[in-house]
Amino acid sequence: MALAVTLPLALTACDDHSPVAAPTSTLPAQDPADDSSGETDKPSIPEYDTELDLNDEEKEAVEGALVAFEGYFRAVNAAYSGDFDAADEFPRFATGEALKSINGDVGVIRDGSYEFSGKIVTSDVTIDSVKSSKEAPEIDTVLVGFCFDLSSWSLAPKDASGSDTDFDFATMEHAISNESDSWKVSEQSMKAPEC
């Protein structure tokens, strides 16, 4: 099993992507106090920036993708911290390579060979792309970039000391796909060892 020591989710290499330009539009984060449904663990939509001129259909796709993004990290933080029942939520928010990776991480935390501490924190969320595949006329993929604070958590072999990375932040990108009317994180990559 290929696990990154300090980068969960099997993230070990940078992709060659050009940097994202300065954002020009923002969707405000949903206020949990405005949630009249009574669901306290319901994922919210994080604040984001984008240079894209999103139409209504694209905004709806982005909202669905960001609900999955938020739910993904909520479930990951809970499961990695020892609430292994939270891993049952993973298929609601992840699929494919992303689901396989987080399940693998939980497996090594559960068996005691790796330890997790802290909390995974994301910031500076951007919408990099909204697109449709050739097979589907509707939007089926949203690329979400974000800053990943590696200094706020650790996933390392139980007897390891220190970090094997030379940086505290990374610019990450998640591909979030719509499968059967359900948005899920499907792929993840590191774009740069900085934010």
C-alpha positions as CSV (number, residue, x, y, z in Angstrom):
1,M,0.0,0.0,0.0
2,A,1.4,3.4,-1.0
3,L,0.7,5.9,1.7
4,A,2.3,9.2,2.2
5,V,3.6,9.8,5.6
6,T,2.5,13.3,6.1
7,L,0.2,13.7,3.1
8,P,-2.9,11.5,3.5
9,L,-4.9,10.5,0.5
10,A,-1.8,9.1,-1.2
11,L,-0.6,12.6,-2.3
12,T,3.1,12.4,-3.0
13,A,3.8,14.3,-6.2
14,C,3.2,17.7,-7.9
15,D,1.2,18.0,-11.1
16,D,2.3,20.5,-13.7
17,H,-0.5,23.1,-13.6
18,S,-0.2,26.8,-14.1
19,P,-1.0,28.9,-11.1
20,V,-4.5,30.2,-10.6
21,A,-4.9,33.9,-11.2
22,A,-6.4,36.3,-8.7
23,P,-10.1,35.4,-8.0
24,T,-12.9,37.8,-9.0
25,S,-16.1,36.4,-7.5
26,T,-17.1,34.8,-4.2
27,L,-20.0,32.8,-2.9
28,P,-20.4,33.4,0.8
29,A,-20.3,30.5,3.2
30,Q,-23.6,29.2,4.4
31,D,-24.4,30.2,7.9
32,P,-25.1,27.1,10.0
33,A,-27.5,29.2,12.1
34,D,-29.7,29.5,9.0
35,D,-30.2,25.7,8.8
36,S,-33.8,25.2,9.6
37,S,-33.7,21.5,8.9
38,G,-32.2,20.8,12.4
39,E,-29.3,18.8,10.9
40,T,-26.2,19.8,12.8
41,D,-23.8,17.6,10.9
42,K,-25.1,18.7,7.4
43,P,-22.1,19.9,5.3
44,S,-22.1,23.6,4.5
45,I,-20.8,25.3,1.4
46,P,-17.4,26.9,2.0
47,E,-16.6,30.3,0.7
48,Y,-14.8,30.2,-2.6
49,D,-13.2,32.3,-5.3
50,T,-13.2,31.9,-9.0
51,E,-12.3,33.8,-12.2
52,L,-15.0,31.9,-14.1
53,D,-18.2,33.6,-15.2
54,L,-20.5,31.0,-13.9
55,N,-24.1,30.7,-15.2
56,D,-26.9,29.3,-13.0
57,E,-26.3,25.7,-14.1
58,E,-22.6,26.0,-13.3
59,K,-23.3,27.7,-9.9
60,E,-25.7,24.8,-9.0
61,A,-22.9,22.3,-10.0
62,V,-20.4,24.1,-7.9
63,E,-22.7,24.2,-4.9
64,G,-23.2,20.4,-5.2
65,A,-19.5,19.8,-5.6
66,L,-18.6,22.0,-2.5
67,V,-21.2,20.1,-0.3
68,A,-19.3,16.9,-1.2
69,F,-15.9,18.7,-0.6
70,E,-17.0,19.8,2.8
71,G,-18.6,16.5,3.8
72,Y,-15.5,14.7,2.6
73,F,-13.2,16.5,5.0
74,R,-15.7,16.3,7.8
75,A,-15.9,12.5,7.5
76,V,-12.1,12.2,7.0
77,N,-11.3,14.2,10.1
78,A,-13.7,12.2,12.2
79,A,-12.6,8.8,11.0
80,Y,-8.9,9.7,11.1
81,S,-9.3,10.9,14.7
82,G,-10.6,7.4,15.8
83,D,-14.4,7.6,15.1
84,F,-14.1,4.7,12.7
85,D,-17.8,4.5,12.2
86,A,-17.5,7.8,10.3
87,A,-15.7,5.9,7.5
88,D,-19.1,4.5,6.7
89,E,-19.9,8.0,5.4
90,F,-16.9,7.9,2.9
91,P,-19.0,6.5,0.0
92,R,-21.4,9.5,0.3
93,F,-18.6,11.9,-0.5
94,A,-15.9,10.0,-2.3
95,T,-15.5,7.5,-5.1
96,G,-12.7,5.9,-7.2
97,E,-9.1,6.6,-6.3
98,A,-10.1,9.1,-3.6
99,L,-12.3,6.6,-1.8
100,K,-9.6,3.9,-2.0
101,S,-7.0,6.3,-0.6
102,I,-9.0,7.4,2.5
103,N,-10.1,3.9,3.2
104,G,-6.5,2.8,3.2
105,D,-5.5,5.5,5.5
106,V,-8.2,4.6,8.0
107,G,-7.1,1.0,7.8
108,V,-3.6,1.8,8.9
109,I,-4.8,4.1,11.7
110,R,-7.2,1.5,12.9
111,D,-4.6,-1.3,13.0
112,G,-2.3,1.0,14.9
113,S,0.6,1.1,12.5
114,Y,0.0,4.8,11.8
115,E,-1.1,7.7,14.1
116,F,-3.1,10.7,13.2
117,S,-3.1,13.9,15.2
118,G,-4.6,17.4,14.8
119,K,-7.2,18.3,12.2
120,I,-7.0,18.6,8.4
121,V,-7.7,22.2,7.5
122,T,-8.4,23.6,4.1
123,S,-8.6,27.3,3.0
124,D,-8.5,29.6,0.0
125,V,-10.9,27.4,-1.9
126,T,-11.1,28.2,-5.7
127,I,-13.2,26.8,-8.5
128,D,-10.7,26.1,-11.2
129,S,-12.9,24.5,-13.8
130,V,-16.5,23.4,-14.5
131,K,-17.0,21.0,-17.4
132,S,-19.0,18.3,-19.1
133,S,-17.6,15.1,-20.5
134,K,-18.3,14.2,-24.1
135,E,-20.7,11.5,-22.9
136,A,-22.8,13.8,-20.8
137,P,-24.5,17.1,-21.8
138,E,-24.8,18.3,-18.2
139,I,-21.9,19.4,-16.0
140,D,-20.3,16.4,-14.5
141,T,-16.9,17.6,-13.1
142,V,-15.9,20.5,-11.0
143,L,-12.2,21.1,-10.2
144,V,-11.7,22.6,-6.7
145,G,-8.4,24.0,-5.7
146,F,-7.5,24.8,-2.1
147,C,-4.7,25.5,0.3
148,F,-3.9,22.5,2.5
149,D,-2.3,23.3,5.9
150,L,0.1,20.4,6.6
151,S,1.3,22.0,9.8
152,S,-2.1,21.5,11.5
153,W,-2.1,17.6,11.4
154,S,0.1,14.6,11.1
155,L,-0.4,11.1,9.7
156,A,2.8,9.1,10.4
157,P,4.0,5.6,11.3
158,K,3.5,5.0,15.0
159,D,7.2,5.0,15.8
160,A,8.3,7.8,13.4
161,S,9.6,11.1,14.5
162,G,9.3,14.4,12.6
163,S,7.9,15.1,9.1
164,D,9.2,13.9,5.8
165,T,8.2,17.1,3.9
166,D,10.1,20.4,3.7
167,F,6.9,22.5,3.5
168,D,3.9,23.3,5.7
169,F,1.4,24.2,3.0
170,A,0.4,22.7,-0.4
171,T,-1.9,23.8,-3.1
172,M,-4.2,20.9,-3.8
173,E,-6.9,20.2,-6.4
174,H,-9.8,17.8,-6.1
175,A,-11.8,16.6,-9.1
176,I,-15.4,16.3,-7.9
177,S,-17.6,14.3,-10.2
178,N,-21.4,13.9,-10.5
179,E,-22.3,10.2,-10.6
180,S,-26.0,9.4,-10.7
181,D,-27.0,12.8,-9.4
182,S,-24.5,12.6,-6.5
183,W,-21.4,14.7,-6.3
184,K,-18.3,12.9,-5.0
185,V,-14.5,13.6,-4.7
186,S,-13.0,11.3,-7.3
187,E,-9.4,12.4,-7.8
188,Q,-6.9,14.4,-5.9
189,S,-3.6,15.9,-6.7
190,M,-1.0,18.3,-5.4
191,K,-0.3,21.3,-7.6
192,A,2.5,23.0,-5.7
193,P,4.3,22.7,-2.3
194,E,3.1,26.1,-1.3
195,C,-0.1,28.2,-1.2
